[in-house]
């Protein structure tokens, strides 16, 4: 595929002009950008100027050039690229075990449950940082819920170029400064009262024994069985959703003049293709439906779509010539149910905690790239105890990053405050980091979630087993959970995954309605529809150049353990109220299909400056004031976290 055709594919028909192509190619050469990186810059430019009606002409491209130049000047490095650069599965029969909540079955209608529109992302407006950057939700005429708008504040979405730039030390000299807020009209929680015995009840919803598999022992046949079964289970879901019989489904790889419905996995039409484009999309069938064969897709008649490798999909069309499957329609995927609570569950939550639940979320790394200085983290722990005082502190790894330059080169410094210097990485944690963590007030519940880049983790692949609290010598208020993990805090359900799906997904969107959505919204919807925390396959691989001859070494990435991908699916056949997935992209908090998606951002930025953390203040459920919604004539209630929670993004 030529550069010109790639530009037209990404920028649309307006780019199919000699002058426009020439200008875009000159920008690529001038700023050392690929077609995809240039298009990402264009999306950022479009979001930055969304109040204007942009056309792809010479005048607009001149302003686009100035925008790119400003980005580079702010980042100070022309090679930085873009914000986006860098158990055997029982598949649908989820292998995770745990308490299963009551759920509400969708009944159709204008909203997901048929009783009103399902808001995606609240409209938020950016203000100056001096005004604490509060983002105010705009309400509908009845004042009941935020207006649906997938183009919310660029800095809040992580799509703005300046927001993607590391803060200078001057800008982040003051910790706990509010950068952005979701639902600013709600109050900030006062936090835990250390003199009160009430606390948040935490219940894990997974079977940790299933995560204790031995890594790096993948069997090709086991992997194939899991991938094949994912398609088969997905086929059953589609048949139930659309009332289809076995005769309604067919093999898209066989030439036929009749239209049929098929299911499969989106893949590139040739294995050597690193990324998808509209001319290289194929569908891979299961062994039962098409002997595992692939057929290229013709998407000319499809007006709206968003595709990525590994996506499970259902298509209607026909293979008239045996060379490709011409798609007439992409069938909409059904969503899982939302958890609901009975009046008894709500009353129990009120008895357990009658005030706002306060949760703080952080994500590693916790040291700069050029040192093992935990001073900032130590000060943060002190503020947690004296000022912030959350009921729950959720901490994502890496705690000791295996890709840290000092670890990779063996240049670990001496610690002057220690009488006996640590000799292993485990001892560094036990003698340096563990004492800081132990300073946390024992009444604060701390949840530790590992990363595949954690030196301390015995698992190097995803899904990942939990840390051993005993080996880390941590007190009982610490809870070590798996990656990913779903757990319950009082009546609410949290889904946490430490694998950067928001950065890794390289989707190909098509159509004005699809392109009008924020990219983060599209990825979030994919997570909900695919019912997995990491629906991309194969997973992303990060490499680094090791020699002048171009040899590259694998350093990190998704590191998927394919036979156990069933452990990465949503547990209990329901959608969590809150999904937290740390990403290298700029911090954000979004509401997509009534689900709160959160990226806390790194605690310490790449340049060593202060990063960010998330503070969540959730009002207690109250049937009388209506912050939980009763479902029809049943005595069960939706949790409505997206309306009850104030989410602040603060400097660390």
VEXFI-511925 format. One record per residue (C-alpha): residue number from 1; residue in three letters; x, y, z. Coordinates in steps of 0.5 Angstrom, whole numbers, padded with zeros to 4 digits. Each point is the difference from the previous one (the first is absolute). Layout:
   num   residu    east   north      up
   NUM      ala       X       Y       Z
...
This chain:
   num   residu    east   north      up
     1      unk    0000    0000    0000
     2      unk    0003    0007   -0002
     3      unk    0001    0006    0004
     4      unk   -0005    0003   -0004
     5      unk   -0006   -0005    0001
     6      unk    0002    0000    0007
     7      unk   -0001    0007    0001
     8      unk   -0007    0000   -0004
     9      unk   -0002   -0006    0005
    10      unk    0001    0004    0006
    11      unk   -0001    0007   -0002
    12      unk   -0006   -0002   -0004
    13      unk   -0002    0002   -0008
    14      unk    0002    0008    0002
    15      unk    0007   -0003    0000
    16      unk    0000   -0003   -0007
    17      unk    0003    0007   -0003
    18      unk    0007    0000   -0003
    19      unk    0001    0007    0004
    20      unk   -0003   -0003    0006
    21      unk    0004   -0006    0000
    22      unk    0007    0004   -0002
    23      unk   -0001    0004    0006
    24      unk   -0002   -0006    0005
    25      unk    0006   -0004   -0003
    26      unk    0005    0006    0002
    27      unk   -0003    0001    0007
    28      unk    0002   -0008    0001
    29      unk    0007    0001   -0003
    30      unk    0001    0007    0004
    31      unk   -0002   -0003    0007
    32      unk    0002   -0007   -0001
    33      unk   -0007   -0003    0000
    34      unk   -0004   -0006   -0002
    35      unk   -0007    0000   -0004
    36      unk   -0003   -0002    0007
    37      unk    0004    0005    0004
    38      unk   -0002    0006   -0004
    39      unk   -0007   -0002    0000
    40      unk    0000   -0001    0007
    41      unk    0003    0007    0000
    42      unk   -0006    0002   -0004
    43      unk   -0005   -0003    0005
    44      unk    0003    0004    0005
    45      unk    0000    0007   -0004
    46      unk   -0008   -0002   -0002
    47      unk   -0001   -0001    0008
    48      unk    0003    0007    0002
    49      unk   -0004    0004   -0006
    50      unk   -0006   -0004    0001
    51      unk   -0004    0006    0000
    52      unk    0002    0002   -0007
    53      unk   -0002   -0004   -0006
    54      unk    0006   -0002   -0003
    55      unk    0002   -0002   -0007
    56      unk    0006   -0003   -0003
    57      unk    0002    0005   -0004
    58      unk    0007    0004    0000
    59      unk   -0002    0005    0005
    60      unk   -0002   -0005    0005
    61      unk    0006   -0004   -0001
    62      unk    0004    0006    0001
    63      unk   -0003    0001    0007
    64      unk    0001   -0007    0001
    65      unk    0008    0000   -0002
    66      unk    0000    0006    0006
    67      unk   -0004   -0005    0004
    68      unk    0005   -0005   -0001
    69      unk    0006    0005    0001
    70      unk   -0003    0002    0007
    71      unk    0000   -0007    0002
    72      unk    0007   -0002   -0002
    73      unk    0002    0007    0004
    74      unk   -0004   -0002    0006
    75      unk    0003   -0007    0000
    76      unk    0007    0002   -0001
    77      unk    0001   -0006   -0004
    78      unk   -0001   -0001   -0008
    79      unk    0000   -0008    0001
    80      unk   -0005    0000    0005
    81      unk   -0006   -0002   -0005
    82      unk   -0007    0000    0003
    83      unk   -0004   -0001    0006
    84      unk   -0002   -0006   -0003
    85      unk    0007   -0003   -0002
    86      unk    0004   -0003    0005
    87      unk   -0023   -0051    0020
    88      unk   -0002   -0003   -0006
    89      unk   -0006    0004   -0002
    90      unk   -0007   -0002    0001
    91      unk    0000    0006   -0004
    92      unk   -0008    0002    0001
    93      unk    0000   -0004    0006
    94      unk    0004    0004    0004
    95      unk    0005   -0004    0004
    96      unk    0000    0005    0006
    97      unk   -0004   -0001    0006
    98      unk   -0003    0004    0005
    99      unk   -0006    0003    0003
   100      unk   -0005    0002   -0006
   101      unk   -0005    0006    0001
   102      unk   -0007    0001   -0002
   103      unk    0000    0002   -0008
   104      unk   -0005    0004   -0004
   105      unk   -0001   -0003   -0007
   106      unk   -0001    0005   -0005
   107      unk   -0007    0001   -0003
   108      unk    0002    0005   -0006
   109      unk   -0003    0007   -0001
   110      unk    0004    0006   -0001
   111      unk    0005   -0001    0006
   112      unk    0004   -0006    0001
   113      unk   -0006   -0003    0005
   114      unk   -0005    0004   -0004
   115      unk   -0002    0005    0005
   116      unk    0004    0006   -0003
   117      unk    0006    0002   -0003
   118      unk    0006   -0003    0002
   119      unk    0005    0005    0001
   120      unk    0007   -0001   -0003
   121      unk    0005    0006    0002
   122      unk   -0002    0006    0004
   123      unk    0001    0007   -0003
   124      unk    0006    0003    0004
   125      unk    0003    0007   -0001
   126      unk    0007    0001    0001
   127      unk    0002    0006    0004
   128      unk    0007    0003    0002
   129      unk    0004   -0004    0005
   130      unk    0000    0006    0005
   131      unk   -0007   -0001    0000
   132      unk    0001   -0007    0002
   133      unk   -0002   -0003   -0007
   134      unk   -0007   -0002    0003
   135      unk   -0004   -0003   -0006
   136      unk   -0007    0001    0001
   137      unk   -0005   -0004   -0003
   138      unk   -0006    0003   -0004
   139      unk   -0007   -0003    0001
   140      unk   -0006   -0002   -0004
   141      unk   -0006    0004    0000
   142      unk   -0003   -0004    0006
   143      unk    0007    0001    0004
   144      unk    0000   -0008    0001
   145      unk    0006   -0002   -0004
   146      unk    0006    0003   -0004
   147      unk   -0001    0001   -0008
   148      unk    0003   -0006   -0004
   149      unk    0007    0003   -0003
   150      unk    0006   -0004   -0002
   151      unk    0004    0006   -0001
   152      unk    0001    0002    0007
   153      unk    0006    0005    0002
   154      unk    0006   -0002   -0003
   155      unk    0005    0000    0006
   156      unk   -0005   -0004    0004
   157      unk    0000   -0005   -0006
   158      unk    0007   -0001   -0001
   159      unk    0000    0002   -0007
   160      unk    0003    0007    0001
   161      unk    0007    0001   -0002
   162      unk    0001    0005    0005
   163      unk   -0003   -0005    0005
   164      unk    0004   -0005   -0002
   165      unk    0007    0004    0001
   166      unk    0003   -0002    0007
   167      unk   -0001    0006    0005
   168      unk    0006    0004    0001
   169      unk    0002    0000    0008
   170      unk   -0002    0007    0000
   171      unk   -0007   -0002   -0002
   172      unk    0000   -0006    0005
   173      unk    0003    0004    0006
   174      unk   -0006   -0001    0004
   175      unk   -0003   -0007    0001
   176      unk   -0007   -0002    0001
   177      unk   -0002    0006   -0005
   178      unk   -0007   -0002   -0004
   179      unk    0002    0000   -0007
   180      unk   -0007   -0003   -0002
   181      unk   -0007   -0002    0003
   182      unk   -0006   -0004   -0002
   183      unk   -0006    0002    0003
   184      unk    0003    0006    0003
   185      unk   -0007    0002    0003
   186      unk    0001   -0006    0005
   187      unk    0004    0001    0007
   188      unk    0007   -0003    0001
   189      unk   -0001   -0006    0005
   190      unk    0003    0002    0007
   191      unk    0003   -0007    0000
   192      unk    0001   -0005    0006
   193      unk   -0001    0001    0007
   194      unk    0006   -0003    0004
   195      unk   -0004    0000    0006
   196      unk   -0006   -0004   -0003
   197      unk   -0001   -0007   -0001
   198      unk   -0004    0000   -0007
   199      unk    0004   -0002   -0006
   200      unk   -0001   -0002   -0007
   201      unk   -0001   -0007   -0001
   202      unk    0004   -0003   -0006
   203      unk   -0002   -0007   -0003
   204      unk    0004   -0003   -0006
   205      unk   -0004   -0003   -0005
   206      unk    0006   -0005   -0003
   207      unk    0003   -0006    0001
   208      unk    0007    0001    0001
   209      unk    0002   -0007    0000
   210      unk   -0001    0000   -0008
   211      unk    0005    0006   -0001
   212      unk    0005   -0005    0003
   213      unk    0002   -0003   -0006
   214      unk    0007   -0001   -0002
   215      unk    0002    0005   -0006
   216      unk    0004    0000   -0006
   217      unk   -0003   -0007   -0001
   218      unk   -0005    0001   -0006
   219      unk   -0002   -0005   -0004
   220      unk   -0002    0001   -0007
   221      unk   -0006   -0004    0000
   222      unk   -0002    0002    0007
   223      unk    0000    0007   -0003
   224      unk   -0003   -0001   -0006
   225      unk   -0006   -0004    0004
   226      unk   -0001    0007    0004
   227      unk    0000    0004   -0006
   228      unk   -0005   -0004   -0004
   229      unk   -0004   -0001    0006
   230      unk   -0001    0007    0001
   231      unk   -0003    0001   -0007
   232      unk   -0005   -0006    0001
   233      unk   -0002    0003    0007
   234      unk   -0001    0007   -0004
   235      unk   -0004   -0004   -0005
   236      unk   -0005   -0002    0005
   237      unk   -0001    0007    0003
   238      unk   -0001    0002   -0007
   239      unk   -0005   -0005   -0001
   240      unk   -0004    0001    0006
   241      unk    0000    0008   -0001
   242      unk   -0003   -0001   -0007
   243      unk   -0004   -0006    0000
   244      unk    0005   -0004   -0005
   245      unk    0000   -0007   -0001
   246      unk    0006   -0004   -0003
   247      unk   -0003    0000   -0007
   248      unk    0001    0008    0000
   249      unk    0007    0000    0002
   250      unk    0005   -0002   -0006
   251      unk    0007   -0001   -0002
   252      unk    0003    0007   -0003
   253      unk    0006   -0003   -0003
   254      unk   -0005   -0004   -0005
   255      unk   -0002    0003   -0007
   256      unk   -0008    0001    0000
   257      unk   -0005    0004   -0003
   258      unk   -0004    0000    0006
   259      unk    0001    0005    0006
   260      unk    0001   -0003    0007
   261      unk    0002    0002    0007
   262      unk    0007   -0002    0003
   263      unk    0004    0001    0006
   264      unk    0008    0000    0001
   265      unk    0006    0004    0002
   266      unk    0003    0007   -0004
   267      unk    0007   -0002   -0002
   268      unk    0004    0003   -0005
   269      unk    0000   -0003   -0007
   270      unk    0007   -0002    0000
   271      unk    0004   -0002    0006
   272      unk    0006    0005   -0001
   273      unk   -0005    0006    0000
   274      unk    0001    0004    0007
   275      unk   -0006    0004    0000
   276      unk   -0007    0000   -0004
   277      unk   -0002    0004   -0005
   278      unk   -0007    0000   -0004
   279      unk    0004   -0004   -0006
   280      unk    0003   -0005    0005
   281      unk   -0006   -0002    0005
   282      unk   -0002   -0008    0000
   283      unk   -0004   -0004    0004
   284      unk    0003   -0006    0003
   285      unk   -0006   -0006    0001
   286      unk    0000   -0005    0006
   287      unk    0002   -0008   -0002
   288      unk   -0007   -0002    0000
   289      unk   -0003    0006   -0004
   290      unk    0006    0001   -0005
   291      unk    0005   -0005    0002
   292      unk    0004    0006    0002
   293      unk    0001    0003   -0007
   294      unk    0000    0008   -0001
   295      unk   -0003    0004   -0005
   296      unk    0001    0007   -0002
   297      unk   -0006    0005    0001
   298      unk   -0002    0005   -0004
   299      unk   -0003    0006    0004
   300      unk   -0002    0005   -0006
   301      unk   -0008   -0001    0002
   302      unk    0002    0001    0008
   303      unk   -0002    0007    0002
   304      unk    0002    0000    0007
   305      unk    0005   -0005    0003
   306      unk    0006    0000    0005
   307      unk    0005   -0006   -0001
   308      unk    0006   -0003    0004
   309      unk    0004   -0006    0000
   310      unk   -0003   -0006    0004
   311      unk   -0007    0003    0000
   312      unk   -0006   -0005    0000
   313      unk   -0005    0002   -0005
   314      unk   -0006   -0002   -0003
   315      unk   -0001    0002   -0008
   316      unk   -0006   -0001   -0005
   317      unk    0002    0000   -0007
   318      unk    0002   -0005   -0006
   319      unk    0007   -0003   -0003
   320      unk   -0002    0001   -0007
   321      unk    0006   -0001   -0004
   322      unk    0004   -0004    0005
   323      unk    0005    0005    0001
   324      unk   -0003    0004    0006
   325      unk   -0006    0001    0004
   326      unk   -0004    0006   -0002
   327      unk   -0003    0003    0007
   328      unk   -0007    0002    0000
   329      unk   -0001    0001    0007
   330      unk    0004    0000    0007
   331      unk   -0005   -0003    0005
   332      unk    0000    0004    0006
   333      unk    0003   -0004    0006
   334      unk   -0004    0000    0007
   335      unk    0002    0003    0006
   336      unk    0001   -0004    0007
   337      unk   -0005    0001    0005
   338      unk    0001    0006    0006
   339      unk    0000   -0002    0007
   340      unk   -0005    0002    0004
   341      unk   -0002    0000    0008
   342      unk   -0006   -0002    0004
   343      unk   -0002    0005    0005
   344      unk    0003   -0005    0005
   345      unk    0007    0001   -0003
   346      unk   -0001    0007    0000
   347      unk   -0002    0000    0007
   348      unk    0006   -0004    0002
   349      unk    0005    0005   -0004
   350      unk   -0003    0006    0004
   351      unk    0001   -0004    0007
   352      unk    0007   -0002   -0002
   353      unk    0002    0007   -0003
   354      unk   -0005    0006    0001
   355      unk    0005    0005   -0003
   356      unk    0003    0001   -0006
   357      unk    0005   -0005   -0003
   358      unk    0006    0003   -0001
   359      unk    0005   -0004   -0005
   360      unk    0007    0002   -0002
   361      unk    0003   -0003   -0006
   362      unk    0007    0000   -0002
   363      unk    0005   -0003   -0006
   364      unk    0007   -0002    0000
   365      unk    0006    0002   -0001
   366      unk    0001    0003    0006
   367      unk    0007    0002   -0001
   368      unk    0003    0005   -0005
   369      unk    0004   -0004   -0006
   370      unk    0007    0002    0002
   371      unk   -0001   -0002    0008
   372      unk   -0003   -0004    0005
   373      unk   -0002    0006    0004
   374      unk   -0007   -0001    0004
   375      unk    0000    0007    0003
   376      unk   -0006    0002   -0004
   377      unk   -0004   -0007    0002
   378      unk    0002    0001    0007
   379      unk   -0003    0007    0000
   380      unk   -0006   -0003   -0003
   381      unk   -0001   -0005    0005
   382      unk    0001    0005    0006
   383      unk   -0006    0004   -0004
   384      unk   -0004   -0006   -0001
   385      unk    0000   -0001    0008
   386      unk   -0001    0007    0002
   387      unk   -0004    0004   -0006
   388      unk   -0003   -0004   -0005
   389      unk   -0002   -0006    0005
   390      unk   -0003   -0005   -0005
   391      unk   -0004   -0006    0002
   392      unk    0003   -0004   -0006
   393      unk    0007    0001   -0003
   394      unk    0001   -0004   -0007
   395      unk    0007    0000   -0002
   396      unk    0002   -0003   -0007
   397      unk    0007   -0002   -0002
   398      unk    0005    0000   -0002
   399      unk    0003    0001    0007
   400      unk    0007   -0002   -0002
   401      unk    0000    0001   -0008
   402      unk    0004   -0005   -0003
   403      unk    0001    0005   -0006
   404      unk    0003    0005    0005
   405      unk    0007    0002   -0004
   406      unk    0004   -0001    0007
   407      unk   -0003   -0007    0001
   408      unk    0001   -0002   -0008
   409      unk    0008    0003    0001
   410      unk    0001   -0003    0007
   411      unk    0001    0007    0002
   412      unk   -0004    0000    0007
   413      unk    0003    0005    0004
   414      unk    0002   -0001    0008
   415      unk   -0006    0002    0005
   416      unk    0004    0005    0005
   417      unk   -0006   -0001    0005
   418      unk    0001   -0008    0000
   419      unk    0006   -0003    0005
   420      unk   -0001   -0006   -0004
   421      unk    0000    0001   -0008
   422      unk   -0005   -0004   -0004
   423      unk    0003   -0006   -0004
   424      unk   -0007   -0002   -0004
   425      unk   -0006    0004   -0003
   426      unk   -0004   -0004    0005
   427      unk    0004    0003    0006
   428      unk    0000    0007   -0003
   429      unk   -0008    0000    0000
   430      unk    0001   -0003    0007
   431      unk    0005    0005    0003
   432      unk   -0002    0006   -0004
   433      unk   -0007    0000   -0003
   434      unk   -0004   -0004    0006
   435      unk    0002    0004    0005
   436      unk   -0004    0006   -0003
   437      unk   -0006   -0004   -0002
   438      unk    0000   -0003    0008
   439      unk   -0001    0008    0002
   440      unk   -0007    0000   -0003
   441      unk   -0005    0000    0005
   442      unk   -0002   -0007    0002
   443      unk   -0008    0002   -0001
   444      unk    0001    0002   -0007
   445      unk   -0001   -0006   -0005
   446      unk    0006   -0001   -0005
   447      unk   -0001   -0004   -0006
   448      unk    0006   -0002   -0004
   449      unk   -0001   -0002   -0008
   450      unk    0007   -0002   -0003
   451      unk    0003    0002   -0007
   452      unk    0003   -0005   -0005
   453      unk    0006    0005    0001
   454      unk    0000   -0001    0007
   455      unk    0007   -0003    0002
   456      unk   -0003   -0003    0006
   457      unk   -0006   -0004   -0003
   458      unk    0002   -0008   -0002
   459      unk   -0005    0001   -0006
   460      unk    0002    0003   -0006
   461      unk   -0006    0000   -0004
   462      unk   -0007    0002    0000
   463      unk   -0005   -0002    0003
   464      unk    0005    0000    0006
   465      unk    0000   -0003    0007
   466      unk    0000    0005    0006
   467      unk    0006    0002    0005
   468      unk    0001   -0004    0006
   469      unk   -0002    0004    0006
   470      unk    0004   -0004    0005
   471      unk    0006    0000   -0005
   472      unk    0000    0007    0000
   473      unk   -0001    0001    0007
   474      unk   -0006    0004    0000
   475      unk   -0005    0001    0005
   476      unk   -0007   -0003    0000
   477      unk   -0003    0007   -0002
   478      unk    0003   -0002   -0007
   479      unk   -0004   -0004   -0005
   480      unk    0004   -0003   -0006
   481      unk   -0004   -0001   -0006
   482      unk    0001   -0003   -0007
   483      unk    0001    0004   -0007
   484      unk   -0006    0000   -0002
   485      unk   -0004    0000    0006
   486      unk   -0008    0002    0002
   487      unk   -0002    0001    0007
   488      unk   -0005    0003    0004
   489      unk    0000    0006    0004
   490      unk   -0006    0000    0004
   491      unk   -0006    0000   -0005
   492      unk    0005    0002   -0006
   493      unk    0004   -0004   -0005
   494      unk    0007    0002   -0002
   495      unk    0003   -0003   -0006
   496      unk    0008    0001    0000
   497      unk    0005   -0002   -0006
   498      unk    0007    0002    0000
   499      unk    0001   -0001   -0008
   500      unk    0000    0007   -0004
   501      unk   -0006   -0002   -0005
   502      unk   -0001    0008   -0001
   503      unk    0007    0001   -0003
   504      unk    0001   -0007   -0003
   505      unk   -0007    0000   -0005
   506      unk    0002    0002   -0007
   507      unk   -0007    0000   -0002
   508      unk   -0003    0002   -0007
   509      unk   -0006    0005    0000
   510      unk   -0004    0001   -0005
   511      unk   -0006    0005   -0001
   512      unk   -0002    0007    0002
   513      unk   -0004   -0003    0007
   514      unk    0006   -0005    0002
   515      unk    0005    0006   -0002
   516      unk   -0004    0005    0004
   517      unk    0001   -0004    0006
   518      unk    0006    0001    0005
   519      unk    0005   -0006   -0001
   520      unk    0000   -0002    0007
   521      unk   -0008    0000    0000
   522      unk    0001   -0005   -0006
   523      unk    0005   -0004    0004
   524      unk   -0004    0000    0006
   525      unk   -0006   -0003   -0004
   526      unk    0004   -0005   -0003
   527      unk    0002   -0003    0007
   528      unk   -0007    0000    0002
   529      unk   -0003   -0003   -0006
   530      unk    0006   -0006   -0001
   531      unk   -0001   -0001    0008
   532      unk    0008    0000    0001
   533      unk    0004    0005    0003
   534      unk    0005   -0001   -0005
   535      unk   -0003   -0002   -0007
   536      unk    0006    0001   -0004
   537      unk    0003   -0006   -0003
   538      unk    0006   -0001   -0001
   539      unk    0002    0005    0005
   540      unk    0005    0005   -0001
   541      unk    0007   -0001    0001
   542      unk    0005    0006    0002
   543      unk    0007   -0001   -0003
   544      unk    0007    0004    0001
   545      unk    0005    0001   -0005
   546      unk    0006   -0004    0003
   547      unk    0006    0001   -0006
   548      unk    0001    0004   -0006
   549      unk   -0002   -0006   -0005
   550      unk   -0007    0002    0002
   551      unk   -0001   -0006    0005
   552      unk   -0005    0001    0005
   553      unk   -0002   -0003    0007
   554      unk   -0007   -0002    0003
   555      unk    0000    0004    0006
   556      unk   -0007    0000    0002
   557      unk   -0007    0000   -0003
   558      unk   -0007   -0003    0001
   559      unk    0003   -0007    0001
   560      unk   -0006   -0004   -0001
   561      unk    0000   -0007    0003
   562      unk   -0005   -0003   -0005
   563      unk   -0003   -0006    0003
   564      unk   -0002    0004    0006
   565      unk   -0003    0006   -0003
   566      unk   -0007   -0002    0003
   567      unk    0003    0003    0006
   568      unk    0000    0007   -0003
   569      unk   -0008   -0001   -0002
   570      unk   -0005    0004    0005
   571      unk   -0002   -0004    0005
   572      unk   -0007   -0002    0002
   573      unk   -0003    0002   -0006
   574      unk   -0001    0007    0002
   575      unk    0003    0007   -0002
   576      unk    0004    0003    0006
   577      unk   -0002    0007    0002
   578      unk    0007    0003    0000
   579      unk    0006   -0003   -0005
   580      unk    0007    0003    0002
   581      unk    0005   -0002   -0005
   582      unk    0007    0004    0001
   583      unk    0002    0003   -0007
   584      unk    0006    0004   -0003
   585      unk   -0005    0004   -0003
   586      unk   -0001    0007    0004
   587      unk   -0005   -0001    0006
   588      unk   -0007   -0001   -0001
   589      unk   -0007   -0001    0003
   590      unk   -0006   -0002   -0004
   591      unk   -0007   -0002    0000
   592      unk   -0001   -0005   -0006
   593      unk   -0007   -0004    0000
   594      unk   -0001    0002    0007
   595      unk    0007   -0003    0002
   596      unk    0005    0004    0003
   597      unk    0007   -0001   -0003
   598      unk    0006    0003    0003
   599      unk    0007    0000   -0001
   600      unk    0004    0003    0006
   601      unk    0007    0002   -0004
   602      unk    0007   -0002    0002
   603      unk    0001    0002    0007
   604      unk    0007    0003   -0002
   605      unk    0001    0002   -0007
   606      unk    0005   -0002   -0005
   607      unk    0004    0007    0001
   608      unk    0000   -0001    0007
   609      unk   -0005    0005    0002
   610      unk   -0007   -0001    0004
   611      unk   -0005   -0005   -0003
   612      unk   -0007    0000    0002
   613      unk   -0005   -0004    0004
   614      unk   -0007   -0001    0000
   615      unk   -0005    0001    0006
   616      unk   -0007   -0002    0000
   617      unk   -0005    0002    0005
   618      unk   -0007   -0004   -0001
   619      unk   -0006    0002    0004
   620      unk   -0004   -0006    0003
   621      unk   -0006   -0003   -0003
   622      unk   -0006    0003    0002
   623      unk   -0007   -0002   -0003
   624      unk   -0003    0006    0003
   625      unk    0004    0005   -0004
   626      unk    0000   -0004   -0006
   627      unk    0007   -0001   -0001
   628      unk   -0001   -0007   -0002
   629      unk   -0005   -0002   -0005
   630      unk   -0006   -0005    0001
   631      unk   -0001   -0005   -0005
   632      unk   -0007    0000   -0003
   633      unk   -0004   -0003    0005
   634      unk    0005   -0004    0003
   635      unk    0003    0001    0007
   636      unk    0007    0001   -0003
   637      unk    0004    0006   -0001
   638      unk    0006    0002   -0005
   639      unk    0006    0003    0004
   640      unk    0001    0006   -0005
   641      unk    0007    0001    0002
   642      unk    0001    0005   -0006
   643      unk   -0005    0004    0004
   644      unk    0002   -0001    0007
   645      unk    0008    0001   -0001
   646      unk    0004    0006    0000
   647      unk    0007   -0002   -0003
   648      unk    0006    0005    0001
   649      unk    0006   -0001   -0004
   650      unk    0006    0003    0004
   651      unk    0007    0001    0000
   652      unk    0004   -0005    0004
